[in-house]
């Protein structure tokens, strides 16, 4: 059973990967990347990037598409993608409670 501190730790930190979620819209750049982690690194290194979505490659191609976002679009469940945001889940939860 997870303790409260473990749950809180899992909510902390920016750019946690959101598996099977798309964040459609607000794109300002698109790059080919090999993994969600490399897309996350590209976004983290760009001060304008507030979120990203990595579209998984179809069977065969070695690279997927990495979309950098100017803001944090609402997440939409979609197995095509892995997304992340600059704010932590904890910050998002607190912001949504206000």
VOBA-1610 file (N, C-alpha, C; in pm, whole numbers, padded with zeros to 5 digits, always signed):
BEGIN
Unk+00084-00119+00000Unk+00000+00000+00000Unk+00088+00125+00000Unk+00058+00220-00088Unk+00137+00341-00097Unk+00110+00433+00022Unk+00217+00492+00072Unk+00200+00589+00179Unk+00170+00725+00119Unk+00117+00813+00203Unk+00085+00948+00156Unk+00210+01018+00104Unk+00324+01001+00169Unk+00446+01069+00123Unk+00489+01018-00014Unk+00471+00887-00041Unk+00504+00834-00174Unk+00412+00891-00280Unk+00285+00905-00247Unk+00189+00962-00341Unk+00225+01107-00370Unk+00257+01184-00265Unk+00295+01324-00285Unk+00423+01336-00367Unk+00521+01249-00344Unk+00645+01250-00423Unk+00615+01227-00570Unk+00518+01138-00599Unk+00486+01109-00738Unk+00420+01227-00807Unk+00364+01319-00730Unk+00298+01436-00787Unk+00394+01552-00809Unk+00512+01547-00750Unk+00605+01660-00755Unk+00688+01657-00881Unk+00735+01774-00916Unk+00828+01785-01027Unk+00761+01808-01161Unk+00820+01891-01244Unk+00765+01920-01376Unk+00795+01809-01476Unk+00719+01811-01582Unk+00740+01725-01698Unk+00734+01576-01667Unk+00648+01538-01574Unk+00625+01395-01555Unk+00550+01343-01677Unk+00585+01226-01722Unk+00523+01171-01842Unk+00380+01128-01814Unk+00289+01170-01902Unk+00148+01135-01897Unk+00124+01034-02009Unk+00138+00907-01978Unk+00123+00803-02080Unk-00022+00795-02127Unk-00037+00780-02257Unk-00168+00765-02322Unk-00255+00890-02309Unk-00190+01007-02312Unk-00262+01135-02314Unk-00204+01226-02420Unk-00293+01290-02494Unk-00260+01395-02590Unk-00296+01527-02524Unk-00228+01632-02561Unk-00263+01768-02521Unk-00273+01849-02650Unk-00388+01838-02718Unk-00401+01900-02851Unk-00407+02052-02845Unk-00342+02114-02944Unk-00347+02260-02960Unk-00227+02331-02901Unk-00219+02460-02931Unk-00115+02551-02881Unk+00027+02512-02922Unk+00041+02442-03036Unk+00174+02404-03086Unk+00247+02526-03141Unk+00376+02534-03116Unk+00457+02636-03182Unk+00579+02577-03251Unk+00607+02448-03224Unk+00720+02383-03291Unk+00694+02233-03297Unk+00753+02171-03399Unk+00741+02026-03416Unk+00879+01972-03453Unk+00919+01863-03389Unk+01050+01802-03413Unk+01033+01650-03417Unk+01122+01583-03487Unk+01128+01438-03483Unk+01214+01401-03362Unk+01165+01308-03281Unk+01239+01262-03163Unk+01227+01111-03153Unk+01320+01050-03081Unk+01322+00904-03070Unk+01238+00852-02954Unk+01204+00939-02858Unk+01132+00891-02740Unk+01059+01006-02671Unk+00964+00973-02584Unk+00899+01077-02503Unk+01000+01150-02414Unk+01100+01077-02367Unk+01202+01138-02281Unk+01284+01243-02356Unk+01317+01215-02483Unk+01394+01314-02560Unk+01306+01435-02594Unk+01176+01413-02612Unk+01082+01524-02635Unk+01073+01609-02508Unk+01063+01542-02393Unk+01058+01613-02265Unk+01184+01698-02246Unk+01301+01643-02279Unk+01427+01716-02265Unk+01429+01839-02355Unk+01379+01825-02477Unk+01374+01939-02570Unk+01285+02049-02513Unk+01170+02012-02460Unk+01077+02110-02403Unk+01138+02176-02279Unk+01198+02097-02193Unk+01257+02150-02070Unk+01367+02252-02098Unk+01437+02235-02211Unk+01545+02325-02247Unk+01499+02450-02320Unk+01371+02463-02345Unk+01314+02577-02418Unk+01224+02655-02324Unk+01264+02776-02288Unk+01189+02858-02193Unk+01048+02891-02237Unk+01019+02884-02367Unk+00884+02910-02416Unk+00792+02790-02402Unk+00848+02672-02385Unk+00770+02549-02384Unk+00708+02526-02247Unk+00575+02521-02245Unk+00501+02496-02121Unk+00447+02354-02114Unk+00442+02285-02227Unk+00395+02147-02233Unk+00442+02086-02364Unk+00431+01953-02374Unk+00466+01885-02498Unk+00376+01764-02516Unk+00368+01720-02640Unk+00305+01592-02672Unk+00397+01518-02769Unk+00428+01395-02734Unk+00506+01307-02820Unk+00408+01209-02883Unk+00400+01210-03017Unk+00315+01117-03090Unk+00402+00996-03125Unk+00361+00882-03072Unk+00438+00759-03091Unk+00446+00724-03240Unk+00562+00671-03283Unk+00575+00635-03425Unk+00492+00511-03457Unk+00450+00502-03581Unk+00385+00381-03629Unk+00489+00270-03631Unk+00445+00145-03632Unk+00544+00037-03643Unk+00632+00058-03766Unk+00760+00051-03747Unk+00854+00071-03857Unk+00943+00191-03834Unk+00887+00316-03839Unk+00973+00433-03821Unk+01035+00434-03681Unk+01157+00484-03673Unk+01228+00486-03546Unk+01199+00612-03466Unk+01136+00714-03527Unk+01114+00840-03458Unk+00966+00877-03457Unk+00928+00945-03349Unk+00794+00999-03340Unk+00800+01150-03354Unk+00685+01213-03341Unk+00676+01358-03353Unk+00663+01420-03215Unk+00738+01527-03194Unk+00738+01599-03067Unk+00681+01738-03092Unk+00567+01767-03030Unk+00502+01897-03044Unk+00523+01978-02918Unk+00585+02095-02931Unk+00607+02186-02818Unk+00489+02282-02811Unk+00445+02312-02688Unk+00324+02392-02665Unk+00356+02520-02590Unk+00289+02630-02630Unk+00305+02759-02563Unk+00232+02766-02429Unk+00130+02682-02413Unk+00054+02678-02289Unk+00023+02532-02259Unk-00055+02508-02155Unk-00089+02372-02115Unk-00231+02337-02159Unk-00248+02282-02279Unk-00382+02241-02321Unk-00435+02131-02230Unk-00566+02119-02225Unk-00629+02014-02145Unk-00589+01877-02199Unk-00562+01781-02110Unk-00528+01646-02156Unk-00650+01572-02208Unk-00627+01493-02312Unk-00731+01409-02373Unk-00675+01268-02380Unk-00747+01172-02326Unk-00701+01033-02330Unk-00685+00987-02475Unk-00566+00938-02509Unk-00540+00890-02644Unk-00413+00805-02640Unk-00425+00679-02678Unk-00311+00588-02670Unk-00199+00621-02768Unk-00223+00718-02857Unk-00121+00757-02956Unk-00004+00833-02896Unk-00024+00885-02776Unk+00064+00992-02731Unk+00113+00977-02588Unk+00219+01052-02560Unk+00270+01073-02425Unk+00291+01223-02413Unk+00242+01283-02307Unk+00253+01428-02290Unk+00315+01462-02155Unk+00337+01590-02134Unk+00387+01641-02007Unk+00374+01791-02003Unk+00377+01847-01881Unk+00366+01992-01863Unk+00478+02042-01774Unk+00506+02170-01785Unk+00610+02231-01703Unk+00570+02231-01555Unk+00443+02254-01526Unk+00400+02252-01386Unk+00385+02107-01340Unk+00401+02086-01212Unk+00386+01952-01157Unk+00239+01917-01144Unk+00207+01791-01126Unk+00069+01751-01104Unk+00016+01813-00975Unk+00102+01824-00876Unk+00061+01885-00749Unk+00016+02030-00772Unk+00095+02106-00850Unk+00059+02245-00880Unk-00072+02252-00958Unk-00091+02159-01051Unk-00213+02157-01131Unk-00334+02127-01043Unk-00321+02032-00954Unk-00432+01998-00864Unk-00468+02119-00777Unk-00368+02184-00721Unk-00393+02301-00636Unk-00458+02412-00718Unk-00409+02437-00839Unk-00465+02541-00925Unk-00611+02511-00958Unk-00643+02384-00983Unk-00780+02347-01017Unk-00875+02353-00898Unk-00822+02350-00778Unk-00907+02356-00658Unk-00948+02498-00626Unk-00876+02596-00680Unk-00906+02736-00649Unk-01029+02784-00722
//
